[in-house]
Amino acid sequence: MSLSISIGPLVSLIAGILILVMPRLLSTIVALYLIIMGILGLMGMASMRL
């Protein structure tokens, strides 16, 4: 049995939980998410699996 997790949904889940716990971090979390997804997209790793 193999478990494969895509990076995008995993980052989104973690960001969502952090926003619920600490709403003041919203802008920082959104900025980091966009930067990470942009870098992964430019590197062609958007479909990379863990």
Beta strands, then each sheet from edge to edge (+ up, - down):
end
